[in-house]
């Protein structure tokens, strides 16, 4: 995500014509977008991990 933020900041002027109502170097966007991506990534990993943690390891190994 850090590399993406750096690249977005570097290419901000190139894409400024495509943005409507938002500055190309708006700090809120550079914080909100990675935060939203991190939230989705944590949620997508958390739910399967919680489900898997409820299974008894011996039962899981026996069924495998």
Gaussian input, Z-matrix of N, CA and C with variables (Angstrom, degrees):
# hf/3-21g

backbone

0 1
 N
 C     1     B1
 C     2     B2     1     A1
 N     3     B3     2     A2     1     D1
 C     4     B4     3     A3     2     D2
 C     5     B5     4     A4     3     D3
 N     6     B6     5     A5     4     D4
 C     7     B7     6     A6     5     D5
 C     8     B8     7     A7     6     D6
 N     9     B9     8     A8     7     D7
 C    10    B10     9     A9     8     D8
 C    11    B11    10    A10     9     D9
 N    12    B12    11    A11    10    D10
 C    13    B13    12    A12    11    D11
 C    14    B14    13    A13    12    D12
 N    15    B15    14    A14    13    D13
 C    16    B16    15    A15    14    D14
 C    17    B17    16    A16    15    D15
 N    18    B18    17    A17    16    D16
 C    19    B19    18    A18    17    D17
 C    20    B20    19    A19    18    D18
 N    21    B21    20    A20    19    D19
 C    22    B22    21    A21    20    D20
 C    23    B23    22    A22    21    D21
 N    24    B24    23    A23    22    D22
 C    25    B25    24    A24    23    D23
 C    26    B26    25    A25    24    D24
 N    27    B27    26    A26    25    D25
 C    28    B28    27    A27    26    D26
 C    29    B29    28    A28    27    D27
 N    30    B30    29    A29    28    D28
 C    31    B31    30    A30    29    D29
 C    32    B32    31    A31    30    D30
 N    33    B33    32    A32    31    D31
 C    34    B34    33    A33    32    D32
 C    35    B35    34    A34    33    D33
 N    36    B36    35    A35    34    D34
 C    37    B37    36    A36    35    D35
 C    38    B38    37    A37    36    D36
 N    39    B39    38    A38    37    D37
 C    40    B40    39    A39    38    D38
 C    41    B41    40    A40    39    D39
 N    42    B42    41    A41    40    D40
 C    43    B43    42    A42    41    D41
 C    44    B44    43    A43    42    D42
 N    45    B45    44    A44    43    D43
 C    46    B46    45    A45    44    D44
 C    47    B47    46    A46    45    D45
 N    48    B48    47    A47    46    D46
 C    49    B49    48    A48    47    D47
 C    50    B50    49    A49    48    D48
 N    51    B51    50    A50    49    D49
 C    52    B52    51    A51    50    D50
 C    53    B53    52    A52    51    D51
 N    54    B54    53    A53    52    D52
 C    55    B55    54    A54    53    D53
 C    56    B56    55    A55    54    D54
 N    57    B57    56    A56    55    D55
 C    58    B58    57    A57    56    D56
 C    59    B59    58    A58    57    D57
 N    60    B60    59    A59    58    D58
 C    61    B61    60    A60    59    D59
 C    62    B62    61    A61    60    D60
 N    63    B63    62    A62    61    D61
 C    64    B64    63    A63    62    D62
 C    65    B65    64    A64    63    D63
 N    66    B66    65    A65    64    D64
 C    67    B67    66    A66    65    D65
 C    68    B68    67    A67    66    D66
 N    69    B69    68    A68    67    D67
 C    70    B70    69    A69    68    D68
 C    71    B71    70    A70    69    D69
 N    72    B72    71    A71    70    D70
 C    73    B73    72    A72    71    D71
 C    74    B74    73    A73    72    D72
 N    75    B75    74    A74    73    D73
 C    76    B76    75    A75    74    D74
 C    77    B77    76    A76    75    D75
 N    78    B78    77    A77    76    D76
 C    79    B79    78    A78    77    D77
 C    80    B80    79    A79    78    D78
 N    81    B81    80    A80    79    D79
 C    82    B82    81    A81    80    D80
 C    83    B83    82    A82    81    D81
 N    84    B84    83    A83    82    D82
 C    85    B85    84    A84    83    D83
 C    86    B86    85    A85    84    D84
 N    87    B87    86    A86    85    D85
 C    88    B88    87    A87    86    D86
 C    89    B89    88    A88    87    D87
 N    90    B90    89    A89    88    D88
 C    91    B91    90    A90    89    D89
 C    92    B92    91    A91    90    D90
 N    93    B93    92    A92    91    D91
 C    94    B94    93    A93    92    D92
 C    95    B95    94    A94    93    D93
 N    96    B96    95    A95    94    D94
 C    97    B97    96    A96    95    D95
 C    98    B98    97    A97    96    D96
 N    99    B99    98    A98    97    D97
 C   100   B100    99    A99    98    D98
 C   101   B101   100   A100    99    D99
 N   102   B102   101   A101   100   D100
 C   103   B103   102   A102   101   D101
 C   104   B104   103   A103   102   D102
 N   105   B105   104   A104   103   D103
 C   106   B106   105   A105   104   D104
 C   107   B107   106   A106   105   D105
 N   108   B108   107   A107   106   D106
 C   109   B109   108   A108   107   D107
 C   110   B110   109   A109   108   D108
 N   111   B111   110   A110   109   D109
 C   112   B112   111   A111   110   D110
 C   113   B113   112   A112   111   D111
 N   114   B114   113   A113   112   D112
 C   115   B115   114   A114   113   D113
 C   116   B116   115   A115   114   D114
 N   117   B117   116   A116   115   D115
 C   118   B118   117   A117   116   D116
 C   119   B119   118   A118   117   D117
 N   120   B120   119   A119   118   D118
 C   121   B121   120   A120   119   D119
 C   122   B122   121   A121   120   D120
 N   123   B123   122   A122   121   D121
 C   124   B124   123   A123   122   D122
 C   125   B125   124   A124   123   D123
 N   126   B126   125   A125   124   D124
 C   127   B127   126   A126   125   D125
 C   128   B128   127   A127   126   D126
 N   129   B129   128   A128   127   D127
 C   130   B130   129   A129   128   D128
 C   131   B131   130   A130   129   D129
 N   132   B132   131   A131   130   D130
 C   133   B133   132   A132   131   D131
 C   134   B134   133   A133   132   D132
 N   135   B135   134   A134   133   D133
 C   136   B136   135   A135   134   D134
 C   137   B137   136   A136   135   D135
 N   138   B138   137   A137   136   D136
 C   139   B139   138   A138   137   D137
 C   140   B140   139   A139   138   D138
 N   141   B141   140   A140   139   D139
 C   142   B142   141   A141   140   D140
 C   143   B143   142   A142   141   D141
 N   144   B144   143   A143   142   D142
 C   145   B145   144   A144   143   D143
 C   146   B146   145   A145   144   D144
 N   147   B147   146   A146   145   D145
 C   148   B148   147   A147   146   D146
 C   149   B149   148   A148   147   D147
 N   150   B150   149   A149   148   D148
 C   151   B151   150   A150   149   D149
 C   152   B152   151   A151   150   D150
 N   153   B153   152   A152   151   D151
 C   154   B154   153   A153   152   D152
 C   155   B155   154   A154   153   D153
 N   156   B156   155   A155   154   D154
 C   157   B157   156   A156   155   D155
 C   158   B158   157   A157   156   D156
 N   159   B159   158   A158   157   D157
 C   160   B160   159   A159   158   D158
 C   161   B161   160   A160   159   D159
 N   162   B162   161   A161   160   D160
 C   163   B163   162   A162   161   D161
 C   164   B164   163   A163   162   D162
 N   165   B165   164   A164   163   D163
 C   166   B166   165   A165   164   D164
 C   167   B167   166   A166   165   D165
 N   168   B168   167   A167   166   D166
 C   169   B169   168   A168   167   D167
 C   170   B170   169   A169   168   D168
 N   171   B171   170   A170   169   D169
 C   172   B172   171   A171   170   D170
 C   173   B173   172   A172   171   D171
 N   174   B174   173   A173   172   D172
 C   175   B175   174   A174   173   D173
 C   176   B176   175   A175   174   D174
 N   177   B177   176   A176   175   D175
 C   178   B178   177   A177   176   D176
 C   179   B179   178   A178   177   D177
 N   180   B180   179   A179   178   D178
 C   181   B181   180   A180   179   D179
 C   182   B182   181   A181   180   D180
 N   183   B183   182   A182   181   D181
 C   184   B184   183   A183   182   D182
 C   185   B185   184   A184   183   D183
 N   186   B186   185   A185   184   D184
 C   187   B187   186   A186   185   D185
 C   188   B188   187   A187   186   D186
 N   189   B189   188   A188   187   D187
 C   190   B190   189   A189   188   D188
 C   191   B191   190   A190   189   D189

   B1=1.4351
   B2=1.5166
   B3=1.3265
   B4=1.4610
   B5=1.5151
   B6=1.3356
   B7=1.4604
   B8=1.5231
   B9=1.3144
   B10=1.4593
   B11=1.5176
   B12=1.3166
   B13=1.4680
   B14=1.5201
   B15=1.3225
   B16=1.4688
   B17=1.5251
   B18=1.3238
   B19=1.4654
   B20=1.5277
   B21=1.3163
   B22=1.4615
   B23=1.5238
   B24=1.3200
   B25=1.4579
   B26=1.5281
   B27=1.3339
   B28=1.4636
   B29=1.5308
   B30=1.3285
   B31=1.4572
   B32=1.5286
   B33=1.3045
   B34=1.4624
   B35=1.5074
   B36=1.2881
   B37=1.4713
   B38=1.5215
   B39=1.3270
   B40=1.4613
   B41=1.5257
   B42=1.3274
   B43=1.4603
   B44=1.5292
   B45=1.3060
   B46=1.4672
   B47=1.5246
   B48=1.3113
   B49=1.4626
   B50=1.5283
   B51=1.3272
   B52=1.4619
   B53=1.5261
   B54=1.3081
   B55=1.4584
   B56=1.5193
   B57=1.3128
   B58=1.4614
   B59=1.5186
   B60=1.2987
   B61=1.4493
   B62=1.5137
   B63=1.3273
   B64=1.4626
   B65=1.5174
   B66=1.3065
   B67=1.4572
   B68=1.5287
   B69=1.3099
   B70=1.4651
   B71=1.5198
   B72=1.3097
   B73=1.4690
   B74=1.5285
   B75=1.3219
   B76=1.4599
   B77=1.5332
   B78=1.3211
   B79=1.4682
   B80=1.5284
   B81=1.3116
   B82=1.4673
   B83=1.5241
   B84=1.3017
   B85=1.4650
   B86=1.5208
   B87=1.3244
   B88=1.4606
   B89=1.5301
   B90=1.3078
   B91=1.4691
   B92=1.5255
   B93=1.3180
   B94=1.4597
   B95=1.5273
   B96=1.3095
   B97=1.4683
   B98=1.5329
   B99=1.3338
   B100=1.4650
   B101=1.5251
   B102=1.3294
   B103=1.4637
   B104=1.5233
   B105=1.3147
   B106=1.4650
   B107=1.5228
   B108=1.3206
   B109=1.4666
   B110=1.5201
   B111=1.3207
   B112=1.4631
   B113=1.5231
   B114=1.3149
   B115=1.4628
   B116=1.5258
   B117=1.3048
   B118=1.4617
   B119=1.5262
   B120=1.3205
   B121=1.4640
   B122=1.5245
   B123=1.3150
   B124=1.4705
   B125=1.5246
   B126=1.3243
   B127=1.4604
   B128=1.5191
   B129=1.3263
   B130=1.4615
   B131=1.5275
   B132=1.3112
   B133=1.4611
   B134=1.5265
   B135=1.3157
   B136=1.4601
   B137=1.5183
   B138=1.3149
   B139=1.4562
   B140=1.5319
   B141=1.3169
   B142=1.4675
   B143=1.5338
   B144=1.3164
   B145=1.4669
   B146=1.5241
   B147=1.3178
   B148=1.4615
   B149=1.5223
   B150=1.3148
   B151=1.4658
   B152=1.5186
   B153=1.3100
   B154=1.4609
   B155=1.5200
   B156=1.3127
   B157=1.4629
   B158=1.5236
   B159=1.3125
   B160=1.4621
   B161=1.5255
   B162=1.3215
   B163=1.4626
   B164=1.5223
   B165=1.3112
   B166=1.4633
   B167=1.5401
   B168=1.3389
   B169=1.4670
   B170=1.5314
   B171=1.3127
   B172=1.4700
   B173=1.5291
   B174=1.3186
   B175=1.4789
   B176=1.5098
   B177=1.3212
   B178=1.4629
   B179=1.5186
   B180=1.3278
   B181=1.4673
   B182=1.5082
   B183=1.3154
   B184=1.4575
   B185=1.5307
   B186=1.3048
   B187=1.4671
   B188=1.5231
   B189=1.3088
   B190=1.4640
   B191=1.4798
   A1=110.32
   A2=116.14
   A3=119.50
   A4=111.98
   A5=115.79
   A6=119.59
   A7=110.73
   A8=116.89
   A9=120.45
   A10=112.36
   A11=116.20
   A12=119.68
   A13=110.28
   A14=116.54
   A15=119.62
   A16=111.45
   A17=117.23
   A18=119.81
   A19=111.38
   A20=117.03
   A21=119.69
   A22=110.71
   A23=116.17
   A24=118.95
   A25=110.56
   A26=117.09
   A27=120.74
   A28=111.84
   A29=117.12
   A30=120.36
   A31=112.63
   A32=116.78
   A33=121.48
   A34=113.57
   A35=116.72
   A36=119.07
   A37=111.47
   A38=117.07
   A39=120.02
   A40=111.53
   A41=116.91
   A42=119.05
   A43=112.90
   A44=117.55
   A45=119.74
   A46=111.87
   A47=118.27
   A48=120.44
   A49=111.35
   A50=117.84
   A51=121.72
   A52=112.74
   A53=117.29
   A54=121.13
   A55=110.76
   A56=116.29
   A57=121.04
   A58=108.66
   A59=117.67
   A60=122.68
   A61=114.40
   A62=117.87
   A63=121.89
   A64=107.81
   A65=116.05
   A66=120.28
   A67=109.81
   A68=117.21
   A69=120.75
   A70=111.53
   A71=117.67
   A72=121.19
   A73=110.77
   A74=116.60
   A75=122.13
   A76=109.36
   A77=118.53
   A78=120.80
   A79=113.44
   A80=117.74
   A81=120.15
   A82=111.07
   A83=117.35
   A84=121.05
   A85=110.34
   A86=116.96
   A87=120.52
   A88=112.13
   A89=117.66
   A90=121.50
   A91=110.30
   A92=117.18
   A93=121.52
   A94=112.73
   A95=118.30
   A96=120.37
   A97=111.87
   A98=120.02
   A99=118.40
   A100=113.31
   A101=116.94
   A102=119.52
   A103=110.74
   A104=117.43
   A105=121.03
   A106=110.93
   A107=117.42
   A108=120.51
   A109=111.32
   A110=117.39
   A111=120.58
   A112=110.86
   A113=117.30
   A114=121.18
   A115=111.12
   A116=117.30
   A117=121.20
   A118=110.34
   A119=117.36
   A120=120.45
   A121=111.74
   A122=117.03
   A123=120.30
   A124=110.38
   A125=117.19
   A126=120.52
   A127=111.51
   A128=117.03
   A129=119.37
   A130=111.89
   A131=118.36
   A132=120.89
   A133=111.75
   A134=117.51
   A135=121.14
   A136=112.63
   A137=118.06
   A138=120.61
   A139=112.56
   A140=120.88
   A141=119.04
   A142=112.80
   A143=117.51
   A144=119.96
   A145=110.72
   A146=117.70
   A147=120.61
   A148=111.19
   A149=116.59
   A150=120.64
   A151=110.74
   A152=116.81
   A153=120.63
   A154=111.73
   A155=117.81
   A156=119.95
   A157=112.31
   A158=117.95
   A159=121.24
   A160=112.44
   A161=118.22
   A162=122.28
   A163=109.13
   A164=115.53
   A165=120.91
   A166=108.34
   A167=118.84
   A168=120.88
   A169=113.56
   A170=117.75
   A171=120.03
   A172=110.33
   A173=116.25
   A174=120.35
   A175=110.29
   A176=117.51
   A177=120.81
   A178=111.05
   A179=117.30
   A180=120.22
   A181=111.48
   A182=117.74
   A183=120.99
   A184=110.52
   A185=117.98
   A186=122.33
   A187=112.90
   A188=118.15
   A189=121.16
   A190=113.59
   D1=-33.23
   D2=178.76
   D3=-63.23
   D4=-42.22
   D5=178.20
   D6=-64.55
   D7=-37.99
   D8=178.70
   D9=-65.31
   D10=-39.93
   D11=177.80
   D12=-65.40
   D13=-42.65
   D14=178.75
   D15=-63.48
   D16=-42.35
   D17=178.47
   D18=-67.07
   D19=-39.05
   D20=178.02
   D21=-63.72
   D22=-39.75
   D23=177.83
   D24=-66.57
   D25=-39.36
   D26=-179.26
   D27=-67.45
   D28=-38.19
   D29=-178.00
   D30=-96.85
   D31=15.96
   D32=-178.71
   D33=-59.61
   D34=-40.57
   D35=179.98
   D36=-69.01
   D37=-33.64
   D38=-179.38
   D39=-67.76
   D40=-33.28
   D41=-178.07
   D42=-100.12
   D43=4.79
   D44=-177.05
   D45=-62.98
   D46=-27.42
   D47=178.54
   D48=-70.78
   D49=-21.97
   D50=-178.68
   D51=-88.24
   D52=-12.11
   D53=-177.40
   D54=-89.89
   D55=138.63
   D56=179.89
   D57=-122.40
   D58=117.31
   D59=175.89
   D60=80.68
   D61=5.84
   D62=-179.81
   D63=-133.68
   D64=135.97
   D65=176.33
   D66=-71.99
   D67=150.45
   D68=179.63
   D69=-68.36
   D70=-21.21
   D71=-179.42
   D72=-121.10
   D73=41.58
   D74=178.90
   D75=-77.36
   D76=117.51
   D77=-176.44
   D78=-62.13
   D79=-30.25
   D80=-179.80
   D81=-62.81
   D82=-37.37
   D83=179.19
   D84=-68.40
   D85=-38.87
   D86=-179.11
   D87=-71.34
   D88=-14.39
   D89=175.22
   D90=-98.98
   D91=-43.18
   D92=-173.91
   D93=-69.32
   D94=-41.99
   D95=-176.56
   D96=-64.57
   D97=-50.57
   D98=177.06
   D99=-64.95
   D100=-33.15
   D101=178.03
   D102=-65.02
   D103=-41.38
   D104=178.20
   D105=-66.08
   D106=-41.74
   D107=177.28
   D108=-63.32
   D109=-40.37
   D110=178.54
   D111=-66.53
   D112=-39.16
   D113=178.42
   D114=-62.95
   D115=-43.29
   D116=178.66
   D117=-65.92
   D118=-40.41
   D119=179.45
   D120=-65.27
   D121=-41.63
   D122=178.57
   D123=-66.20
   D124=-43.15
   D125=179.93
   D126=-64.49
   D127=-39.45
   D128=-178.59
   D129=-71.24
   D130=-23.12
   D131=176.56
   D132=-92.30
   D133=-27.88
   D134=-174.67
   D135=-71.01
   D136=-45.74
   D137=-175.60
   D138=-63.32
   D139=-46.99
   D140=175.65
   D141=-65.41
   D142=-33.29
   D143=179.56
   D144=-68.24
   D145=-40.54
   D146=176.96
   D147=-64.68
   D148=-39.51
   D149=178.20
   D150=-65.43
   D151=-42.40
   D152=-180.00
   D153=-69.54
   D154=-28.40
   D155=-178.64
   D156=-73.74
   D157=-15.84
   D158=178.65
   D159=-81.69
   D160=-13.27
   D161=-177.49
   D162=-86.25
   D163=136.34
   D164=176.79
   D165=-67.66
   D166=128.31
   D167=-177.40
   D168=-59.34
   D169=-35.74
   D170=-179.73
   D171=-66.09
   D172=-40.72
   D173=177.85
   D174=-65.03
   D175=-41.73
   D176=179.71
   D177=-64.59
   D178=-41.10
   D179=179.31
   D180=-69.90
   D181=-34.99
   D182=-179.68
   D183=-68.46
   D184=-36.72
   D185=-178.52
   D186=-78.65
   D187=-16.77
   D188=-175.74
   D189=-75.24

